[in-house]
Amino acid sequence: MTEKEKKLLQAKHRLEEAQARNREKERKARTRRLIQEGAILEKAFPTAVTMELDDLSLYLTEKLK
């Protein structure tokens, strides 16, 4: 393997690592947002805690039409 090929391979791996870090960062931001939104929902609508997810989805869909 030539020096040029090694450098190209290293650059490719650095790019892949950077993309993986970005995906991880986006995933963590989404998880945080979903947790915060769930907390807001539970605070505003305490009954949501005991409802099944399908029932909650149906209820909110009907109320928000």
CHARMM-style PDB file with segment names, atoms N, HN, CA, C and O in Angstrom:
ATOM      1  N   MET     1       0.850  -1.168   0.000  1.00  0.00      PROA
ATOM      2  CA  MET     1       0.000   0.000   0.000  1.00  0.00      PROA
ATOM      3  C   MET     1       0.900   1.237   0.000  1.00  0.00      PROA
ATOM      4  O   MET     1       1.805   1.360   0.825  1.00  0.00      PROA
ATOM      5  N   THR     2       0.639   2.138  -0.926  1.00  0.00      PROA
ATOM      6  HN  THR     2      -0.096   2.038  -1.596  1.00  0.00      PROA
ATOM      7  CA  THR     2       1.472   3.332  -1.038  1.00  0.00      PROA
ATOM      8  C   THR     2       1.082   4.343   0.039  1.00  0.00      PROA
ATOM      9  O   THR     2       0.032   4.241   0.674  1.00  0.00      PROA
ATOM     10  N   GLU     3       1.952   5.303   0.215  1.00  0.00      PROA
ATOM     11  HN  GLU     3       2.805   5.386  -0.300  1.00  0.00      PROA
ATOM     12  CA  GLU     3       1.710   6.360   1.205  1.00  0.00      PROA
ATOM     13  C   GLU     3       0.440   7.134   0.865  1.00  0.00      PROA
ATOM     14  O   GLU     3      -0.325   7.509   1.754  1.00  0.00      PROA
ATOM     15  N   LYS     4       0.224   7.367  -0.411  1.00  0.00      PROA
ATOM     16  HN  LYS     4       0.845   7.062  -1.134  1.00  0.00      PROA
ATOM     17  CA  LYS     4      -0.960   8.105  -0.847  1.00  0.00      PROA
ATOM     18  C   LYS     4      -2.233   7.315  -0.515  1.00  0.00      PROA
ATOM     19  O   LYS     4      -3.225   7.896  -0.076  1.00  0.00      PROA
ATOM     20  N   GLU     5      -2.206   6.012  -0.720  1.00  0.00      PROA
ATOM     21  HN  GLU     5      -1.400   5.540  -1.076  1.00  0.00      PROA
ATOM     22  CA  GLU     5      -3.360   5.157  -0.409  1.00  0.00      PROA
ATOM     23  C   GLU     5      -3.626   5.128   1.094  1.00  0.00      PROA
ATOM     24  O   GLU     5      -4.778   5.132   1.528  1.00  0.00      PROA
ATOM     25  N   LYS     6      -2.553   5.099   1.882  1.00  0.00      PROA
ATOM     26  HN  LYS     6      -1.617   5.095   1.529  1.00  0.00      PROA
ATOM     27  CA  LYS     6      -2.699   5.115   3.339  1.00  0.00      PROA
ATOM     28  C   LYS     6      -3.373   6.411   3.806  1.00  0.00      PROA
ATOM     29  O   LYS     6      -4.280   6.397   4.638  1.00  0.00      PROA
ATOM     30  N   LYS     7      -2.905   7.520   3.251  1.00  0.00      PROA
ATOM     31  HN  LYS     7      -2.167   7.531   2.575  1.00  0.00      PROA
ATOM     32  CA  LYS     7      -3.483   8.818   3.632  1.00  0.00      PROA
ATOM     33  C   LYS     7      -4.941   8.914   3.213  1.00  0.00      PROA
ATOM     34  O   LYS     7      -5.769   9.455   3.946  1.00  0.00      PROA
ATOM     35  N   LEU     8      -5.254   8.394   2.047  1.00  0.00      PROA
ATOM     36  HN  LEU     8      -4.582   7.955   1.451  1.00  0.00      PROA
ATOM     37  CA  LEU     8      -6.638   8.398   1.576  1.00  0.00      PROA
ATOM     38  C   LEU     8      -7.517   7.552   2.492  1.00  0.00      PROA
ATOM     39  O   LEU     8      -8.629   7.953   2.835  1.00  0.00      PROA
ATOM     40  N   LEU     9      -7.021   6.388   2.884  1.00  0.00      PROA
ATOM     41  HN  LEU     9      -6.118   6.062   2.605  1.00  0.00      PROA
ATOM     42  CA  LEU     9      -7.758   5.499   3.781  1.00  0.00      PROA
ATOM     43  C   LEU     9      -7.945   6.156   5.152  1.00  0.00      PROA
ATOM     44  O   LEU     9      -9.018   6.058   5.748  1.00  0.00      PROA
ATOM     45  N   GLN    10      -6.909   6.818   5.645  1.00  0.00      PROA
ATOM     46  HN  GLN    10      -6.038   6.898   5.161  1.00  0.00      PROA
ATOM     47  CA  GLN    10      -7.010   7.520   6.927  1.00  0.00      PROA
ATOM     48  C   GLN    10      -8.049   8.632   6.855  1.00  0.00      PROA
ATOM     49  O   GLN    10      -8.842   8.811   7.780  1.00  0.00      PROA
ATOM     50  N   ALA    11      -8.042   9.373   5.762  1.00  0.00      PROA
ATOM     51  HN  ALA    11      -7.398   9.228   5.011  1.00  0.00      PROA
ATOM     52  CA  ALA    11      -9.011  10.459   5.593  1.00  0.00      PROA
ATOM     53  C   ALA    11     -10.431   9.903   5.555  1.00  0.00      PROA
ATOM     54  O   ALA    11     -11.356  10.482   6.126  1.00  0.00      PROA
ATOM     55  N   LYS    12     -10.584   8.775   4.875  1.00  0.00      PROA
ATOM     56  HN  LYS    12      -9.833   8.306   4.411  1.00  0.00      PROA
ATOM     57  CA  LYS    12     -11.901   8.146   4.801  1.00  0.00      PROA
ATOM     58  C   LYS    12     -12.366   7.730   6.194  1.00  0.00      PROA
ATOM     59  O   LYS    12     -13.527   7.939   6.546  1.00  0.00      PROA
ATOM     60  N   HSD    13     -11.478   7.148   6.983  1.00  0.00      PROA
ATOM     61  HN  HSD    13     -10.535   6.979   6.698  1.00  0.00      PROA
ATOM     62  CA  HSD    13     -11.832   6.718   8.336  1.00  0.00      PROA
ATOM     63  C   HSD    13     -12.140   7.912   9.238  1.00  0.00      PROA
ATOM     64  O   HSD    13     -13.058   7.851  10.056  1.00  0.00      PROA
ATOM     65  N   ARG    14     -11.384   8.985   9.095  1.00  0.00      PROA
ATOM     66  HN  ARG    14     -10.638   9.035   8.431  1.00  0.00      PROA
ATOM     67  CA  ARG    14     -11.667  10.188   9.888  1.00  0.00      PROA
ATOM     68  C   ARG    14     -13.049  10.733   9.555  1.00  0.00      PROA
ATOM     69  O   ARG    14     -13.783  11.153  10.449  1.00  0.00      PROA
ATOM     70  N   LEU    15     -13.408  10.728   8.276  1.00  0.00      PROA
ATOM     71  HN  LEU    15     -12.812  10.386   7.549  1.00  0.00      PROA
ATOM     72  CA  LEU    15     -14.723  11.196   7.847  1.00  0.00      PROA
ATOM     73  C   LEU    15     -15.820  10.309   8.432  1.00  0.00      PROA
ATOM     74  O   LEU    15     -16.825  10.811   8.936  1.00  0.00      PROA
ATOM     75  N   GLU    16     -15.626   8.989   8.363  1.00  0.00      PROA
ATOM     76  HN  GLU    16     -14.810   8.582   7.953  1.00  0.00      PROA
ATOM     77  CA  GLU    16     -16.612   8.055   8.916  1.00  0.00      PROA
ATOM     78  C   GLU    16     -16.777   8.257  10.421  1.00  0.00      PROA
ATOM     79  O   GLU    16     -17.893   8.213  10.938  1.00  0.00      PROA
ATOM     80  N   GLU    17     -15.674   8.477  11.115  1.00  0.00      PROA
ATOM     81  HN  GLU    17     -14.767   8.513  10.695  1.00  0.00      PROA
ATOM     82  CA  GLU    17     -15.737   8.719  12.562  1.00  0.00      PROA
ATOM     83  C   GLU    17     -16.475  10.014  12.860  1.00  0.00      PROA
ATOM     84  O   GLU    17     -17.272  10.069  13.797  1.00  0.00      PROA
ATOM     85  N   ALA    18     -16.222  11.048  12.083  1.00  0.00      PROA
ATOM     86  HN  ALA    18     -15.575  11.004  11.322  1.00  0.00      PROA
ATOM     87  CA  ALA    18     -16.911  12.325  12.280  1.00  0.00      PROA
ATOM     88  C   ALA    18     -18.416  12.166  12.029  1.00  0.00      PROA
ATOM     89  O   ALA    18     -19.235  12.723  12.760  1.00  0.00      PROA
ATOM     90  N   GLN    19     -18.766  11.412  11.003  1.00  0.00      PROA
ATOM     91  HN  GLN    19     -18.100  10.960  10.409  1.00  0.00      PROA
ATOM     92  CA  GLN    19     -20.183  11.176  10.716  1.00  0.00      PROA
ATOM     93  C   GLN    19     -20.840  10.385  11.840  1.00  0.00      PROA
ATOM     94  O   GLN    19     -21.981  10.662  12.209  1.00  0.00      PROA
ATOM     95  N   ALA    20     -20.132   9.408  12.381  1.00  0.00      PROA
ATOM     96  HN  ALA    20     -19.205   9.183  12.080  1.00  0.00      PROA
ATOM     97  CA  ALA    20     -20.668   8.615  13.491  1.00  0.00      PROA
ATOM     98  C   ALA    20     -20.873   9.499  14.718  1.00  0.00      PROA
ATOM     99  O   ALA    20     -21.874   9.360  15.421  1.00  0.00      PROA
ATOM    100  N   ARG    21     -19.938  10.404  14.979  1.00  0.00      PROA
ATOM    101  HN  ARG    21     -19.124  10.518  14.408  1.00  0.00      PROA
ATOM    102  CA  ARG    21     -20.097  11.328  16.120  1.00  0.00      PROA
ATOM    103  C   ARG    21     -21.303  12.230  15.913  1.00  0.00      PROA
ATOM    104  O   ARG    21     -22.045  12.504  16.856  1.00  0.00      PROA
ATOM    105  N   ASN    22     -21.500  12.690  14.687  1.00  0.00      PROA
ATOM    106  HN  ASN    22     -20.896  12.467  13.921  1.00  0.00      PROA
ATOM    107  CA  ASN    22     -22.650  13.549  14.400  1.00  0.00      PROA
ATOM    108  C   ASN    22     -23.963  12.800  14.584  1.00  0.00      PROA
ATOM    109  O   ASN    22     -24.914  13.348  15.141  1.00  0.00      PROA
ATOM    110  N   ARG    23     -24.025  11.554  14.121  1.00  0.00      PROA
ATOM    111  HN  ARG    23     -23.253  11.109  13.668  1.00  0.00      PROA
ATOM    112  CA  ARG    23     -25.237  10.742  14.300  1.00  0.00      PROA
ATOM    113  C   ARG    23     -25.534  10.537  15.782  1.00  0.00      PROA
ATOM    114  O   ARG    23     -26.684  10.625  16.213  1.00  0.00      PROA
ATOM    115  N   GLU    24     -24.488  10.264  16.553  1.00  0.00      PROA
ATOM    116  HN  GLU    24     -23.554  10.192  16.203  1.00  0.00      PROA
ATOM    117  CA  GLU    24     -24.638  10.060  17.998  1.00  0.00      PROA
ATOM    118  C   GLU    24     -25.147  11.347  18.660  1.00  0.00      PROA
ATOM    119  O   GLU    24     -26.034  11.307  19.513  1.00  0.00      PROA
ATOM    120  N   LYS    25     -24.585  12.468  18.264  1.00  0.00      PROA
ATOM    121  HN  LYS    25     -23.864  12.501  17.571  1.00  0.00      PROA
ATOM    122  CA  LYS    25     -24.989  13.757  18.823  1.00  0.00      PROA
ATOM    123  C   LYS    25     -26.452  14.046  18.491  1.00  0.00      PROA
ATOM    124  O   LYS    25     -27.210  14.490  19.355  1.00  0.00      PROA
ATOM    125  N   GLU    26     -26.848  13.799  17.254  1.00  0.00      PROA
ATOM    126  HN  GLU    26     -26.233  13.439  16.552  1.00  0.00      PROA
ATOM    127  CA  GLU    26     -28.244  14.021  16.838  1.00  0.00      PROA
ATOM    128  C   GLU    26     -29.188  13.079  17.576  1.00  0.00      PROA
ATOM    129  O   GLU    26     -30.279  13.485  17.978  1.00  0.00      PROA
ATOM    130  N   ARG    27     -28.779  11.822  17.759  1.00  0.00      PROA
ATOM    131  HN  ARG    27     -27.893  11.492  17.433  1.00  0.00      PROA
ATOM    132  CA  ARG    27     -29.610  10.846  18.463  1.00  0.00      PROA
ATOM    133  C   ARG    27     -29.820  11.270  19.919  1.00  0.00      PROA
ATOM    134  O   ARG    27     -30.930  11.183  20.444  1.00  0.00      PROA
ATOM    135  N   LYS    28     -28.744  11.730  20.564  1.00  0.00      PROA
ATOM    136  HN  LYS    28     -27.842  11.801  20.138  1.00  0.00      PROA
ATOM    137  CA  LYS    28     -28.854  12.167  21.951  1.00  0.00      PROA
ATOM    138  C   LYS    28     -29.733  13.412  22.066  1.00  0.00      PROA
ATOM    139  O   LYS    28     -30.504  13.537  23.017  1.00  0.00      PROA
ATOM    140  N   ALA    29     -29.624  14.328  21.114  1.00  0.00      PROA
ATOM    141  HN  ALA    29     -28.997  14.226  20.342  1.00  0.00      PROA
ATOM    142  CA  ALA    29     -30.456  15.538  21.133  1.00  0.00      PROA
ATOM    143  C   ALA    29     -31.930  15.168  20.959  1.00  0.00      PROA
ATOM    144  O   ALA    29     -32.796  15.744  21.617  1.00  0.00      PROA
ATOM    145  N   ARG    30     -32.215  14.213  20.079  1.00  0.00      PROA
ATOM    146  HN  ARG    30     -31.511  13.744  19.545  1.00  0.00      PROA
ATOM    147  CA  ARG    30     -33.599  13.770  19.870  1.00  0.00      PROA
ATOM    148  C   ARG    30     -34.149  13.096  21.128  1.00  0.00      PROA
ATOM    149  O   ARG    30     -35.282  13.348  21.537  1.00  0.00      PROA
ATOM    150  N   THR    31     -33.333  12.241  21.729  1.00  0.00      PROA
ATOM    151  HN  THR    31     -32.412  12.036  21.396  1.00  0.00      PROA
ATOM    152  CA  THR    31     -33.759  11.563  22.955  1.00  0.00      PROA
ATOM    153  C   THR    31     -34.076  12.580  24.039  1.00  0.00      PROA
ATOM    154  O   THR    31     -35.098  12.462  24.715  1.00  0.00      PROA
ATOM    155  N   ARG    32     -33.226  13.565  24.213  1.00  0.00      PROA
ATOM    156  HN  ARG    32     -32.396  13.661  23.663  1.00  0.00      PROA
ATOM    157  CA  ARG    32     -33.440  14.606  25.224  1.00  0.00      PROA
ATOM    158  C   ARG    32     -34.735  15.370  24.942  1.00  0.00      PROA
ATOM    159  O   ARG    32     -35.525  15.624  25.851  1.00  0.00      PROA
ATOM    160  N   ARG    33     -34.943  15.730  23.680  1.00  0.00      PROA
ATOM    161  HN  ARG    33     -34.301  15.523  22.941  1.00  0.00      PROA
ATOM    162  CA  ARG    33     -36.152  16.460  23.304  1.00  0.00      PROA
ATOM    163  C   ARG    33     -37.402  15.637  23.588  1.00  0.00      PROA
ATOM    164  O   ARG    33     -38.383  16.163  24.115  1.00  0.00      PROA
ATOM    165  N   LEU    34     -37.377  14.350  23.243  1.00  0.00      PROA
ATOM    166  HN  LEU    34     -36.581  13.923  22.815  1.00  0.00      PROA
ATOM    167  CA  LEU    34     -38.536  13.491  23.479  1.00  0.00      PROA
ATOM    168  C   LEU    34     -38.828  13.342  24.962  1.00  0.00      PROA
ATOM    169  O   LEU    34     -39.992  13.335  25.363  1.00  0.00      PROA
ATOM    170  N   ILE    35     -37.798  13.223  25.779  1.00  0.00      PROA
ATOM    171  HN  ILE    35     -36.852  13.229  25.454  1.00  0.00      PROA
ATOM    172  CA  ILE    35     -37.991  13.124  27.225  1.00  0.00      PROA
ATOM    173  C   ILE    35     -38.598  14.410  27.762  1.00  0.00      PROA
ATOM    174  O   ILE    35     -39.519  14.365  28.577  1.00  0.00      PROA
ATOM    175  N   GLN    36     -38.100  15.542  27.322  1.00  0.00      PROA
ATOM    176  HN  GLN    36     -37.351  15.579  26.660  1.00  0.00      PROA
ATOM    177  CA  GLN    36     -38.630  16.825  27.782  1.00  0.00      PROA
ATOM    178  C   GLN    36     -40.087  17.004  27.356  1.00  0.00      PROA
ATOM    179  O   GLN    36     -40.911  17.476  28.140  1.00  0.00      PROA
ATOM    180  N   GLU    37     -40.402  16.630  26.121  1.00  0.00      PROA
ATOM    181  HN  GLU    37     -39.733  16.246  25.484  1.00  0.00      PROA
ATOM    182  CA  GLU    37     -41.780  16.747  25.648  1.00  0.00      PROA
ATOM    183  C   GLU    37     -42.705  15.826  26.439  1.00  0.00      PROA
ATOM    184  O   GLU    37     -43.833  16.201  26.761  1.00  0.00      PROA
ATOM    185  N   GLY    38     -42.232  14.631  26.750  1.00  0.00      PROA
ATOM    186  HN  GLY    38     -41.316  14.326  26.489  1.00  0.00      PROA
ATOM    187  CA  GLY    38     -43.026  13.704  27.559  1.00  0.00      PROA
ATOM    188  C   GLY    38     -43.276  14.256  28.951  1.00  0.00      PROA
ATOM    189  O   GLY    38     -44.371  14.104  29.493  1.00  0.00      PROA
ATOM    190  N   ALA    39     -42.278  14.891  29.529  1.00  0.00      PROA
ATOM    191  HN  ALA    39     -41.389  15.014  29.089  1.00  0.00      PROA
ATOM    192  CA  ALA    39     -42.435  15.482  30.850  1.00  0.00      PROA
ATOM    193  C   ALA    39     -43.453  16.617  30.822  1.00  0.00      PROA
ATOM    194  O   ALA    39     -44.254  16.763  31.746  1.00  0.00      PROA
ATOM    195  N   ILE    40     -43.420  17.409  29.773  1.00  0.00      PROA
ATOM    196  HN  ILE    40     -42.770  17.290  29.023  1.00  0.00      PROA
ATOM    197  CA  ILE    40     -44.391  18.502  29.636  1.00  0.00      PROA
ATOM    198  C   ILE    40     -45.796  17.929  29.501  1.00  0.00      PROA
ATOM    199  O   ILE    40     -46.735  18.431  30.118  1.00  0.00      PROA
ATOM    200  N   LEU    41     -45.943  16.879  28.695  1.00  0.00      PROA
ATOM    201  HN  LEU    41     -45.180  16.471  28.194  1.00  0.00      PROA
ATOM    202  CA  LEU    41     -47.247  16.237  28.518  1.00  0.00      PROA
ATOM    203  C   LEU    41     -47.762  15.704  29.846  1.00  0.00      PROA
ATOM    204  O   LEU    41     -48.925  15.922  30.185  1.00  0.00      PROA
ATOM    205  N   GLU    42     -46.917  15.007  30.607  1.00  0.00      PROA
ATOM    206  HN  GLU    42     -45.972  14.830  30.332  1.00  0.00      PROA
ATOM    207  CA  GLU    42     -47.342  14.455  31.890  1.00  0.00      PROA
ATOM    208  C   GLU    42     -47.706  15.553  32.883  1.00  0.00      PROA
ATOM    209  O   GLU    42     -48.622  15.378  33.686  1.00  0.00      PROA
ATOM    210  N   LYS    43     -47.012  16.664  32.839  1.00  0.00      PROA
ATOM    211  HN  LYS    43     -46.267  16.805  32.187  1.00  0.00      PROA
ATOM    212  CA  LYS    43     -47.308  17.766  33.756  1.00  0.00      PROA
ATOM    213  C   LYS    43     -48.649  18.410  33.392  1.00  0.00      PROA
ATOM    214  O   LYS    43     -49.447  18.723  34.275  1.00  0.00      PROA
ATOM    215  N   ALA    44     -48.891  18.605  32.114  1.00  0.00      PROA
ATOM    216  HN  ALA    44     -48.243  18.352  31.396  1.00  0.00      PROA
ATOM    217  CA  ALA    44     -50.129  19.258  31.669  1.00  0.00      PROA
ATOM    218  C   ALA    44     -51.319  18.306  31.695  1.00  0.00      PROA
ATOM    219  O   ALA    44     -52.460  18.741  31.846  1.00  0.00      PROA
ATOM    220  N   PHE    45     -51.057  17.007  31.547  1.00  0.00      PROA
ATOM    221  HN  PHE    45     -50.130  16.653  31.424  1.00  0.00      PROA
ATOM    222  CA  PHE    45     -52.131  16.018  31.447  1.00  0.00      PROA
ATOM    223  C   PHE    45     -51.711  14.781  32.264  1.00  0.00      PROA
ATOM    224  O   PHE    45     -51.264  13.784  31.696  1.00  0.00      PROA
ATOM    225  N   PRO    46     -51.857  14.851  33.602  1.00  0.00      PROA
ATOM    226  CA  PRO    46     -51.376  13.777  34.481  1.00  0.00      PROA
ATOM    227  C   PRO    46     -51.968  12.400  34.164  1.00  0.00      PROA
ATOM    228  O   PRO    46     -51.324  11.387  34.434  1.00  0.00      PROA
ATOM    229  N   THR    47     -53.159  12.342  33.607  1.00  0.00      PROA
ATOM    230  HN  THR    47     -53.682  13.165  33.388  1.00  0.00      PROA
ATOM    231  CA  THR    47     -53.787  11.069  33.276  1.00  0.00      PROA
ATOM    232  C   THR    47     -52.982  10.313  32.221  1.00  0.00      PROA
ATOM    233  O   THR    47     -53.102   9.093  32.114  1.00  0.00      PROA
ATOM    234  N   ALA    48     -52.187  11.000  31.466  1.00  0.00      PROA
ATOM    235  HN  ALA    48     -52.089  11.991  31.553  1.00  0.00      PROA
ATOM    236  CA  ALA    48     -51.398  10.380  30.405  1.00  0.00      PROA
ATOM    237  C   ALA    48     -50.456   9.307  30.958  1.00  0.00      PROA
ATOM    238  O   ALA    48     -50.106   8.362  30.250  1.00  0.00      PROA
ATOM    239  N   VAL    49     -50.048   9.452  32.212  1.00  0.00      PROA
ATOM    240  HN  VAL    49     -50.332  10.219  32.787  1.00  0.00      PROA
ATOM    241  CA  VAL    49     -49.101   8.512  32.811  1.00  0.00      PROA
ATOM    242  C   VAL    49     -49.686   7.098  32.858  1.00  0.00      PROA
ATOM    243  O   VAL    49     -48.970   6.116  32.659  1.00  0.00      PROA
ATOM    244  N   THR    50     -50.990   7.003  33.122  1.00  0.00      PROA
ATOM    245  HN  THR    50     -51.571   7.800  33.284  1.00  0.00      PROA
ATOM    246  CA  THR    50     -51.612   5.688  33.290  1.00  0.00      PROA
ATOM    247  C   THR    50     -52.255   5.152  32.012  1.00  0.00      PROA
ATOM    248  O   THR    50     -52.711   4.009  31.986  1.00  0.00      PROA
ATOM    249  N   MET    51     -52.298   5.956  30.959  1.00  0.00      PROA
ATOM    250  HN  MET    51     -51.927   6.884  30.980  1.00  0.00      PROA
ATOM    251  CA  MET    51     -52.939   5.535  29.713  1.00  0.00      PROA
ATOM    252  C   MET    51     -52.003   4.662  28.884  1.00  0.00      PROA
ATOM    253  O   MET    51     -50.783   4.824  28.927  1.00  0.00      PROA
ATOM    254  N   GLU    52     -52.582   3.743  28.138  1.00  0.00      PROA
ATOM    255  HN  GLU    52     -53.573   3.611  28.103  1.00  0.00      PROA
ATOM    256  CA  GLU    52     -51.820   2.979  27.153  1.00  0.00      PROA
ATOM    257  C   GLU    52     -51.425   3.938  26.025  1.00  0.00      PROA
ATOM    258  O   GLU    52     -52.124   4.918  25.768  1.00  0.00      PROA
ATOM    259  N   LEU    53     -50.327   3.661  25.368  1.00  0.00      PROA
ATOM    260  HN  LEU    53     -49.759   2.865  25.577  1.00  0.00      PROA
ATOM    261  CA  LEU    53     -49.840   4.567  24.323  1.00  0.00      PROA
ATOM    262  C   LEU    53     -50.838   4.722  23.178  1.00  0.00      PROA
ATOM    263  O   LEU    53     -51.028   5.826  22.668  1.00  0.00      PROA
ATOM    264  N   ASP    54     -51.471   3.632  22.774  1.00  0.00      PROA
ATOM    265  HN  ASP    54     -51.316   2.735  23.188  1.00  0.00      PROA
ATOM    266  CA  ASP    54     -52.461   3.711  21.692  1.00  0.00      PROA
ATOM    267  C   ASP    54     -53.644   4.584  22.103  1.00  0.00      PROA
ATOM    268  O   ASP    54     -54.138   5.386  21.310  1.00  0.00      PROA
ATOM    269  N   ASP    55     -54.097   4.422  23.358  1.00  0.00      PROA
ATOM    270  HN  ASP    55     -53.696   3.771  24.002  1.00  0.00      PROA
ATOM    271  CA  ASP    55     -55.221   5.216  23.853  1.00  0.00      PROA
ATOM    272  C   ASP    55     -54.842   6.696  23.925  1.00  0.00      PROA
ATOM    273  O   ASP    55     -55.632   7.568  23.564  1.00  0.00      PROA
ATOM    274  N   LEU    56     -53.643   6.961  24.387  1.00  0.00      PROA
ATOM    275  HN  LEU    56     -53.001   6.252  24.681  1.00  0.00      PROA
ATOM    276  CA  LEU    56     -53.170   8.343  24.474  1.00  0.00      PROA
ATOM    277  C   LEU    56     -53.085   8.965  23.089  1.00  0.00      PROA
ATOM    278  O   LEU    56     -53.500  10.106  22.887  1.00  0.00      PROA
ATOM    279  N   SER    57     -52.550   8.219  22.144  1.00  0.00      PROA
ATOM    280  HN  SER    57     -52.213   7.292  22.309  1.00  0.00      PROA
ATOM    281  CA  SER    57     -52.441   8.716  20.774  1.00  0.00      PROA
ATOM    282  C   SER    57     -53.818   9.027  20.197  1.00  0.00      PROA
ATOM    283  O   SER    57     -54.019  10.080  19.592  1.00  0.00      PROA
ATOM    284  N   LEU    58     -54.758   8.116  20.381  1.00  0.00      PROA
ATOM    285  HN  LEU    58     -54.595   7.260  20.872  1.00  0.00      PROA
ATOM    286  CA  LEU    58     -56.118   8.323  19.889  1.00  0.00      PROA
ATOM    287  C   LEU    58     -56.766   9.528  20.554  1.00  0.00      PROA
ATOM    288  O   LEU    58     -57.394  10.347  19.884  1.00  0.00      PROA
ATOM    289  N   TYR    59     -56.615   9.638  21.862  1.00  0.00      PROA
ATOM    290  HN  TYR    59     -56.104   8.972  22.407  1.00  0.00      PROA
ATOM    291  CA  TYR    59     -57.185  10.761  22.616  1.00  0.00      PROA
ATOM    292  C   TYR    59     -56.646  12.096  22.103  1.00  0.00      PROA
ATOM    293  O   TYR    59     -57.408  13.023  21.831  1.00  0.00      PROA
ATOM    294  N   LEU    60     -55.325  12.177  21.976  1.00  0.00      PROA
ATOM    295  HN  LEU    60     -54.706  11.424  22.198  1.00  0.00      PROA
ATOM    296  CA  LEU    60     -54.726  13.434  21.539  1.00  0.00      PROA
ATOM    297  C   LEU    60     -55.097  13.759  20.091  1.00  0.00      PROA
ATOM    298  O   LEU    60     -55.314  14.920  19.746  1.00  0.00      PROA
ATOM    299  N   THR    61     -55.165  12.745  19.262  1.00  0.00      PROA
ATOM    300  HN  THR    61     -54.989  11.801  19.542  1.00  0.00      PROA
ATOM    301  CA  THR    61     -55.556  12.957  17.865  1.00  0.00      PROA
ATOM    302  C   THR    61     -56.951  13.545  17.794  1.00  0.00      PROA
ATOM    303  O   THR    61     -57.201  14.482  17.036  1.00  0.00      PROA
ATOM    304  N   GLU    62     -57.860  12.993  18.585  1.00  0.00      PROA
ATOM    305  HN  GLU    62     -57.657  12.232  19.200  1.00  0.00      PROA
ATOM    306  CA  GLU    62     -59.236  13.497  18.582  1.00  0.00      PROA
ATOM    307  C   GLU    62     -59.329  14.906  19.144  1.00  0.00      PROA
ATOM    308  O   GLU    62     -60.033  15.750  18.589  1.00  0.00      PROA
ATOM    309  N   LYS    63     -58.621  15.170  20.243  1.00  0.00      PROA
ATOM    310  HN  LYS    63     -58.049  14.485  20.693  1.00  0.00      PROA
ATOM    311  CA  LYS    63     -58.675  16.481  20.886  1.00  0.00      PROA
ATOM    312  C   LYS    63     -58.046  17.578  20.046  1.00  0.00      PROA
ATOM    313  O   LYS    63     -58.465  18.734  20.112  1.00  0.00      PROA
ATOM    314  N   LEU    64     -57.047  17.223  19.261  1.00  0.00      PROA
ATOM    315  HN  LEU    64     -56.706  16.284  19.207  1.00  0.00      PROA
ATOM    316  CA  LEU    64     -56.304  18.244  18.527  1.00  0.00      PROA
ATOM    317  C   LEU    64     -56.800  18.460  17.105  1.00  0.00      PROA
ATOM    318  O   LEU    64     -56.198  19.220  16.347  1.00  0.00      PROA
ATOM    319  N   LYS    65     -57.899  17.794  16.736  1.00  0.00      PROA
ATOM    320  HN  LYS    65     -58.388  17.177  17.352  1.00  0.00      PROA
ATOM    321  CA  LYS    65     -58.462  17.999  15.392  1.00  0.00      PROA
ATOM    322  C   LYS    65     -59.134  19.335  15.311  1.00  0.00      PROA
ATOM    323  OT1 LYS    65     -59.669  19.694  14.262  1.00  0.00      PROA
TER     324      LYS     65
END
